[in-house]
């Protein structure tokens, strides 16, 4: 038989868990950064939608035309 020993020690973190102070300027910078990233995301979404208009626009046009034609036949 053999004996195995294991020693567990917590690893010390280099950064403190809580920031020492609160800074209004840092909060403002963070908020501005967030709104800029949100705006960039909207711009990227708009570019993708514009690029793919020929594909999804055609599909939606065909669906709308078929629904319009069915309603016209029933009336």
Buried (B, 14 or more C-beta within 10 A) or exposed (E): EEEEEEEEEEEEEEEEEEEEEEEEEEEEEEEEEEEEEEEEEEEEEEEEEEEEEEEEEEEEEEEEEEEEEEEEEEE
